[in-house]
Amino acid sequence: MKFCSNKSNDVFLYPRVADALAQYNIKVFKDQLDFIVHGRWAEAESDIVLKAARALRPLINHILEGQSHDVEDGAGA
């Protein structure tokens, strides 16, 4: 996530996607989800998973769809 959110790495066609990935809320969800995934003793709380899904789903869809759909008015705007 750090690599992808760094605009200088040019991972995304639209720089604002990297901005969205770098947002504080997404980093908080990542930390919580990492704890759940990598800690076998941890149980996922449904509200955390739902909130993370709402925040991350658009970015994941954008990545999986090959960035082919418009997310901004014009490239690099």
Secondary structure, 3 states (H helix, E strand, C coil): CHHHHCHHHCCCCCHHHHHHHHCHHHHHHHHHHHHHHHCCCCCCCHHHHHHHHHHHHHHHHHHHCCCCCCCCCCCCC
